[in-house]
Amino acid sequence: MYTIKVNGNKEFKTELIAKNNDITGTLNGKEFKADIIKVRDGVYHLLKDNVSYNLEVVKHMPEEKKLFVKINNTPYTLDIKDKYDDLLHSLGLDALASKKVNDIKAPMPGMVLNVLVTEGQEVKKGDGLIVLEAMKMENILKSPTDGVIKKIAITKGVAVEKNQLLIQF
């Protein structure tokens, strides 16, 4: 059983069985059958109740259990939860599963070539924070989460050791 939340509001409960080009299962307790054909990587053609749909998987984020798709060229965000996610939520343990990152530490010894952010700046997950040179290679350390930079503990041109604090959120 999966719970799928579409664009953060409409929720569906579904069970799916996929065999060859057939999909059967239930959607909110109602049985359904559909045919699906893979056109190319990430692009599918779906036929359900004599209605044709073009489905494109734009981005898949398995660690967040999120899927960005286009159905007939309309974008949708799908948040997918399985029975284990629902169980963790019912026990109040889902907050423990999402670890909050407060510190960015040096993954290896190196030299800080550039600091790309300032204190108080808002950053999004994946934004570049620091350029660190290690073993004659430049590495961009990226933000693991959305947040606000509270403190920058290093400056451009300093040498850092492994696990040394670089930035606090």
C-alpha positions as CSV (number, residue, x, y, z in Angstrom):
1,M,0.0,0.0,0.0
2,Y,1.3,3.4,-1.0
3,T,0.1,6.9,-0.1
4,I,0.8,9.4,-2.9
5,K,0.3,13.1,-2.2
6,V,0.0,15.2,-5.4
7,N,1.4,18.7,-5.4
8,G,1.3,18.7,-1.6
9,N,-2.5,18.5,-1.2
10,K,-4.5,15.8,-2.9
11,E,-3.9,12.3,-1.5
12,F,-4.4,8.9,-3.0
13,K,-4.0,5.4,-1.5
14,T,-2.9,2.8,-4.0
15,E,-1.7,-0.8,-4.5
16,L,-0.1,-1.6,-7.8
17,I,0.9,-4.8,-9.5
18,A,2.9,-4.3,-12.7
19,K,3.3,-7.3,-15.2
20,N,4.8,-6.8,-18.6
21,N,2.8,-3.8,-20.0
22,D,-0.1,-4.1,-17.6
23,I,-0.7,-2.3,-14.4
24,T,-3.5,-3.5,-12.1
25,G,-4.4,-2.5,-8.6
26,T,-6.6,-0.2,-6.5
27,L,-6.8,3.5,-6.3
28,N,-8.6,4.8,-3.2
29,G,-10.2,1.4,-2.9
30,K,-11.5,1.3,-6.5
31,E,-10.0,-1.4,-8.8
32,F,-8.4,-0.2,-12.0
33,K,-6.4,-1.6,-15.0
34,A,-4.1,0.3,-17.3
35,D,-1.6,-0.5,-20.1
36,I,1.8,1.2,-20.1
37,I,4.5,1.2,-22.7
38,K,8.0,2.6,-22.2
39,V,8.8,5.0,-25.1
40,R,12.4,5.7,-23.9
41,D,14.2,6.3,-20.6
42,G,11.9,8.3,-18.4
43,V,9.1,8.6,-20.9
44,Y,6.0,6.3,-21.0
45,H,2.6,6.1,-22.7
46,L,-0.3,5.0,-20.4
47,L,-3.8,3.9,-21.5
48,K,-6.5,3.8,-18.8
49,D,-10.2,3.7,-19.4
50,N,-9.6,4.4,-23.2
51,V,-7.9,7.6,-22.3
52,S,-4.3,8.2,-23.4
53,Y,-1.6,9.8,-21.2
54,N,1.9,10.8,-21.9
55,L,4.0,10.4,-18.7
56,E,7.5,11.8,-18.3
57,V,9.6,11.3,-15.2
58,V,11.4,14.6,-14.9
59,K,13.3,14.0,-11.6
60,H,13.4,11.1,-9.1
61,M,14.6,11.8,-5.5
62,P,14.5,8.4,-3.8
63,E,16.0,9.6,-0.5
64,E,13.2,12.1,-0.1
65,K,10.7,9.7,-1.7
66,K,9.7,12.4,-4.2
67,L,9.0,12.2,-7.9
68,F,8.6,15.1,-10.3
69,V,6.6,14.1,-13.4
70,K,4.8,15.6,-16.4
71,I,1.5,14.0,-17.4
72,N,0.3,15.3,-20.8
73,N,2.9,18.1,-20.3
74,T,1.4,19.3,-17.0
75,P,3.9,19.1,-14.1
76,Y,3.2,17.3,-10.9
77,T,5.1,16.7,-7.6
78,L,4.5,13.3,-6.1
79,D,5.4,12.5,-2.4
80,I,5.3,8.8,-2.0
81,K,5.0,7.0,1.4
82,D,4.8,3.2,1.9
83,K,3.3,1.2,4.8
84,Y,6.6,1.6,6.8
85,D,6.5,5.4,6.5
86,D,2.9,5.4,7.7
87,L,3.8,3.1,10.6
88,L,6.7,5.4,11.7
89,H,4.3,8.4,11.5
90,S,1.6,6.6,13.6
91,L,4.3,5.8,16.2
92,G,5.6,9.4,16.2
93,L,9.0,8.4,15.0
94,D,9.0,10.1,11.6
95,A,10.6,13.2,13.0
96,L,13.5,11.1,14.1
97,A,14.0,9.7,10.6
98,S,14.7,13.2,9.2
99,K,18.1,14.2,10.6
100,K,18.7,18.0,10.9
101,V,22.1,19.1,9.7
102,N,23.6,21.9,11.8
103,D,27.2,21.8,10.9
104,I,29.3,21.4,7.8
105,K,32.7,19.9,8.5
106,A,35.7,19.4,6.3
107,P,35.5,15.9,4.6
108,M,39.3,15.9,4.2
109,P,42.3,18.1,4.9
110,G,42.7,20.9,2.4
111,M,42.9,24.6,1.6
112,V,39.8,26.8,1.4
113,L,40.0,28.5,-2.0
114,N,36.7,30.4,-1.8
115,V,33.7,30.9,0.5
116,L,30.6,31.2,-1.6
117,V,28.2,32.3,1.1
118,T,27.9,34.9,3.9
119,E,26.5,34.7,7.4
120,G,22.7,35.2,7.4
121,Q,22.3,34.1,3.8
122,E,19.5,31.7,3.0
123,V,20.6,28.6,1.0
124,K,18.8,25.8,-0.7
125,K,19.8,22.1,-0.7
126,G,22.5,21.7,-3.3
127,D,23.8,25.3,-3.3
128,G,27.6,25.6,-3.3
129,L,29.0,26.7,0.1
130,I,32.8,26.4,-0.1
131,V,35.5,25.6,-2.6
132,L,38.0,23.3,-1.0
133,E,41.3,22.2,-2.6
134,A,42.4,18.7,-1.5
135,M,44.9,16.5,-3.3
136,K,45.3,19.1,-6.1
137,M,41.6,18.9,-6.9
138,E,38.9,21.6,-6.3
139,N,35.8,20.3,-4.5
140,I,32.7,22.3,-4.1
141,L,31.0,21.5,-0.8
142,K,27.3,21.8,-1.2
143,S,24.5,22.4,1.3
144,P,22.8,19.2,2.4
145,T,19.6,21.0,3.3
146,D,17.7,24.3,3.1
147,G,18.6,26.7,5.8
148,V,20.2,30.0,6.9
149,I,24.0,30.3,7.5
150,K,24.5,31.2,11.2
151,K,28.3,31.2,11.3
152,I,31.2,30.8,8.9
153,A,34.1,29.4,11.0
154,I,36.8,29.7,8.3
155,T,38.1,32.2,5.8
156,K,39.5,32.1,2.3
157,G,43.1,30.9,2.1
158,V,43.2,28.9,5.4
159,A,44.2,25.2,5.7
160,V,41.7,22.9,7.3
161,E,41.9,19.5,8.9
162,K,39.5,16.6,8.4
163,N,36.3,17.1,10.5
164,Q,37.1,20.8,11.2
165,L,34.0,22.9,11.5
166,L,33.5,25.1,8.4
167,I,29.9,26.4,8.6
168,Q,27.0,26.3,11.1
169,F,23.3,26.4,10.1
